[in-house]
């Protein structure tokens, strides 16, 4: 599909619609279909990667920080053209 046929924005973050997002997107989007409806999904939030980075900072500072595990899968239903 030529890039001119693609929408410039294919989803709107929940925060823009008045709801808080759990965290920034950290994963690669995927697309799937259920009963003829098309969806996009992506992971967001913190997890093992963030804890690993924080562990390195804590070693330098001599501190101990617990990073909350609050990962989320955001799923967006696409409108039919």
Kinemage of the C-alpha trace (Angstrom):
@kinemage 1
@onewidth
@group {chain A} dominant
@subgroup {mainchain}
@vectorlist {calphas} color= white
{ca unk a 1} P 0.000 0.000 0.000
{ca unk a 2} L 1.477 3.398 -0.913
{ca unk a 3} L 2.279 5.578 2.099
{ca unk a 4} L -0.145 8.227 0.796
{ca unk a 5} L -2.982 5.725 1.438
{ca unk a 6} L -2.019 5.246 5.088
{ca unk a 7} L -3.544 7.364 7.861
{ca unk a 8} L -1.110 9.663 9.649
{ca unk a 9} L -2.496 8.554 13.036
{ca unk a 10} L -3.863 5.029 13.491
{ca unk a 11} L -4.619 5.231 17.207
{ca unk a 12} L -5.100 7.845 19.913
{ca unk a 13} L -3.596 7.366 23.381
{ca unk a 14} L -6.174 6.928 26.124
{ca unk a 15} L -4.775 9.962 27.971
{ca unk a 16} L -5.921 12.189 25.108
{ca unk a 17} L -9.489 10.945 25.635
{ca unk a 18} L -9.512 11.828 29.341
{ca unk a 19} L -8.148 8.570 30.770
{ca unk a 20} L -4.686 8.010 32.171
{ca unk a 21} L -2.387 5.684 30.253
{ca unk a 22} L -0.644 3.062 32.394
{ca unk a 23} L 2.785 4.049 30.978
{ca unk a 24} L 4.559 4.563 27.704
{ca unk a 25} L 4.425 1.991 24.938
{ca unk a 26} L 7.371 -0.409 25.135
{ca unk a 27} L 6.482 -3.122 22.623
{ca unk a 28} L 6.051 -3.630 18.922
{ca unk a 29} L 2.413 -3.337 17.767
{ca unk a 30} L 0.641 -6.392 16.453
{ca unk a 31} L -2.550 -6.722 14.434
{ca unk a 32} L -5.204 -9.415 14.641
{ca unk a 33} L -8.801 -10.119 13.628
{ca unk a 34} L -11.691 -11.501 15.682
{ca unk a 35} L -15.085 -12.183 14.080
{ca unk a 36} L -14.292 -9.911 11.136
{ca unk a 37} L -13.168 -6.979 13.338
{ca unk a 38} L -9.570 -5.730 13.090
{ca unk a 39} L -7.546 -4.855 16.223
{ca unk a 40} L -4.087 -3.430 17.045
{ca unk a 41} L -2.382 -4.341 20.317
{ca unk a 42} L 0.792 -3.109 22.006
{ca unk a 43} L 2.398 -3.579 25.415
{ca unk a 44} L 2.962 -0.684 27.795
{ca unk a 45} L 4.269 -0.275 31.323
{ca unk a 46} L 7.225 -1.307 33.405
{ca unk a 47} L 8.680 -4.696 34.139
{ca unk a 48} L 11.925 -6.617 34.256
{ca unk a 49} L 13.836 -4.260 31.947
{ca unk a 50} L 13.104 -1.259 34.169
{ca unk a 51} L 14.057 -3.206 37.303
{ca unk a 52} L 17.345 -4.247 35.687
{ca unk a 53} L 18.239 -0.649 34.870
{ca unk a 54} L 17.239 0.457 38.372
{ca unk a 55} L 19.385 -2.306 39.913
{ca unk a 56} L 22.442 -0.823 38.159
{ca unk a 57} L 21.642 2.657 39.493
{ca unk a 58} L 21.067 1.237 42.983
{ca unk a 59} L 24.490 -0.512 42.939
{ca unk a 60} L 26.170 2.816 42.219
{ca unk a 61} L 24.145 4.726 44.825
{ca unk a 62} L 24.081 1.994 47.457
{ca unk a 63} L 20.266 2.054 47.522
{ca unk a 64} L 17.480 -0.480 46.950
{ca unk a 65} L 14.478 0.519 44.808
{ca unk a 66} L 11.537 -1.717 43.927
{ca unk a 67} L 10.055 -1.002 40.495
{ca unk a 68} L 6.323 -1.799 40.363
{ca unk a 69} L 5.331 -4.467 37.847
{ca unk a 70} L 2.448 -2.806 36.060
{ca unk a 71} L 2.574 -4.001 32.487
{ca unk a 72} L -0.517 -3.593 30.348
{ca unk a 73} L -1.641 -4.700 26.916
{ca unk a 74} L -3.435 -1.860 25.110
{ca unk a 75} L -5.860 -3.038 22.407
{ca unk a 76} L -7.490 -0.724 19.887
{ca unk a 77} L -10.374 -1.707 17.604
{ca unk a 78} L -10.005 -0.226 14.130
{ca unk a 79} L -12.933 1.479 12.460
{ca unk a 80} L -14.145 -0.013 9.224
{ca unk a 81} L -13.547 2.172 6.201
